[in-house]
Amino acid sequence: MTMSLFSDFPDITALGQALRDGKMSARELVQDRLTHIQQSDLNAFIDVNPDLSLAQADAADALLQSGQATALTGIPIAHKDVFVTQGWRTTAGSKMLENYLSPFDATVVSRLQQAGTISLGKLNCDEFAMGSDSTTSYFGAIKNPWDPTRTPGGSSGGSAAAVAAGLVMAATGSDTGGSIRQPAAHCGITGIKPTYGTISRFGMIAYASSMDQAGPLARSARDALALLEAMVGFDANDPTSLSDCSGQPNTGARVREQFTQHQTHYEQQGEQPLKGLRIGVPDEFFNGNIDTDSAAAIEAALQLYESLGATRVAISLPLTQKAIPAYYVITPAEASSNLSRFDGVRFGHRAAEYTDLQSMISNSRAEGFGPEVIRRILTGTYVLCEGYYDAYYLQAQRVRRLIAQSFLSAFEQCDVIMGPVAPRPAPRLDHQESDPTADWRNDVYTLCVNLAGLPAMSIPCGFSQNQLPIGLQLIGNYFSEGQLLAIADRFQQHSDWHQRIAGTK
């Protein structure tokens, strides 16, 4: 078997069929993948445990032999290292949790295991998911499989790199301000962030609790749907988990049924399958920040959608630029609260030298947190201080509400919103900015979605002149994950960007 799974199996369906037909065993597949993970120089994985993975493979083989296998039985995946796991370390890419072993699995992890997937380990990420280029991890920067001198994006950079390289068929990620969509775009794969509250956050190490949302990264929309179907659902352990989605139970079946309904409708419309679909294109997404290669690829993608019958509608999201300051007030504030639990007392890194309890906590945090995390903790603590709370935090929350309202107004004119994921393809790993917050501004197209809690995804739509992937962002109304995936799948039926294999250009 070659380095990339995709050289032999185009999607999860094909691999699953090969396993059910007995062309290979799950154990043989896992052994092969573990070998390639060990040989990989992408630094995508933080922790692997062959014994655990092979035990899951043996359980999958028993199901395959009994004829009780599901669509995901035996499919190798891996988890972003913000989801706690039994047996594998959960570090959140930090020194603070370098050796932490959780006594339980995150709900996302347990649901995917119950669905039959096999975990190959934990994936590298920006420290505590704070970053957009996968360089803030305590365990070192992650490399982009398309160009090892480039970032894979962040914070789910390890997830995107592992999928793009074909080390796994799919992976979990988390998206607080674009951390699934941006690395998916930079690595030429598909990633979706569902509506906030549809996937349980139980067992996911929190960055900003009101925006963190889990989601899958995979090669195609159909593969992403297969994982999302298993991940979605109400969880009583998560107080932000939704039991109801606009009158429908919050289940994976809801997403699958919505996808199927839209696909059936598209099939009935013949050569113009997307006739009647209104695509909103915000003026603010094309205001000069985007580079020419990205703009050209996105324009070509929009023209393809129009050739399939869709109609382009000019819309406005006037508060797009305001999303940056609002996001970088609210998320640091929540982070400063969430990370206060890491003090070296009960768990986490403890400094070797201290004189009393206060110095132990102070020294442990100074040693355990990296510069980007400290920067955001200090920012968050500042905006929550008396005298600044009203001026910054409350004002940011007001802007957040207005952003959500602007999206609802836009969806009165269109069915889906499309535009760039990032202003340019993946930057170099060694790129330097004189302003440490400069990278924050590159998230302008993704932040507003998290502030509003909407579903959104990224699909590959082209390459730059130097052969770096470019992603198209699709933003849907609340609880429209199935529709988004159906629209994305229709694009992928008429293009091959998602079928390109990293390293074979």
Stockholm file with secondary structure:
# STOCKHOLM 1.0

chainA/1-505         MTMSLFSDFPDITALGQALRDGKMSARELVQDRLTHIQQSDLNAFIDVNPDLSLAQADAADALLQSGQATALTGIPIAHKDVFVTQGWRTTAGSKMLENYLSPFDATVVSRLQQAGTISLGKLNCDEFAMGSDSTTSYFGAIKNPWDPTRTPGGSSGGSAAAVAAGLVMAATGSDTGGSIRQPAAHCGITGIKPTYGTISRFGMIAYASSMDQAGPLARSARDALALLEAMVGFDANDPTSLSDCSGQPNTGARVREQFTQHQTHYEQQGEQPLKGLRIGVPDEFFNGNIDTDSAAAIEAALQLYESLGATRVAISLPLTQKAIPAYYVITPAEASSNLSRFDGVRFGHRAAEYTDLQSMISNSRAEGFGPEVIRRILTGTYVLCEGYYDAYYLQAQRVRRLIAQSFLSAFEQCDVIMGPVAPRPAPRLDHQESDPTADWRNDVYTLCVNLAGLPAMSIPCGFSQNQLPIGLQLIGNYFSEGQLLAIADRFQQHSDWHQRIAGTK
#=GR chainA/1-505 SS CCSSGGGTCSSHHHHHHHHHTTSSCHHHHHHHHHHHHHHCCSCCEEECCHHHHHHHHHHHHHHHHHTCCCTTTTCEEEEETTBCCSSSBCCTTSSTTTTCBCSSCCHHHHHHHHTTCEEEEEECCSGGGCCSSSCCCTTCCCCBTTBTTBCCCSSSHHHHHHHHTTSSSEEEEEESSSTTHHHHHHHTCEEEECCTTSBCCTTBCCSSTTTCEEEEEESSHHHHHHHHHHHBBCCTTCTTCCSEETTEECBHHHHHHHHHHHHHHHHTTTTCTTTTCEEEEEGGGGSSCSCHHHHHHHHHHHHHHHHTTCEEEEECCTTTTTHHHHHHHHHHHHHHHHGGGCSSSSSSCCCSCCSSHHHHHHHHHHHHSCHHHHHHHHHHHHHTSTTTIIIIIIHHHHHHHHHHHHHHHHTTTCSEEEEESSSSSCCBTTCCCSSTTGGGGGGHHHHHHHHHTCCEEEEEEEECTTSCEEEEEEECCTTCHHHHHHHHHHHHHSCCGGGCCTTCC
#=GC SS_cons         CCSSGGGTCSSHHHHHHHHHTTSSCHHHHHHHHHHHHHHCCSCCEEECCHHHHHHHHHHHHHHHHHTCCCTTTTCEEEEETTBCCSSSBCCTTSSTTTTCBCSSCCHHHHHHHHTTCEEEEEECCSGGGCCSSSCCCTTCCCCBTTBTTBCCCSSSHHHHHHHHTTSSSEEEEEESSSTTHHHHHHHTCEEEECCTTSBCCTTBCCSSTTTCEEEEEESSHHHHHHHHHHHBBCCTTCTTCCSEETTEECBHHHHHHHHHHHHHHHHTTTTCTTTTCEEEEEGGGGSSCSCHHHHHHHHHHHHHHHHTTCEEEEECCTTTTTHHHHHHHHHHHHHHHHGGGCSSSSSSCCCSCCSSHHHHHHHHHHHHSCHHHHHHHHHHHHHTSTTTIIIIIIHHHHHHHHHHHHHHHHTTTCSEEEEESSSSSCCBTTCCCSSTTGGGGGGHHHHHHHHHTCCEEEEEEEECTTSCEEEEEEECCTTCHHHHHHHHHHHHHSCCGGGCCTTCC
//
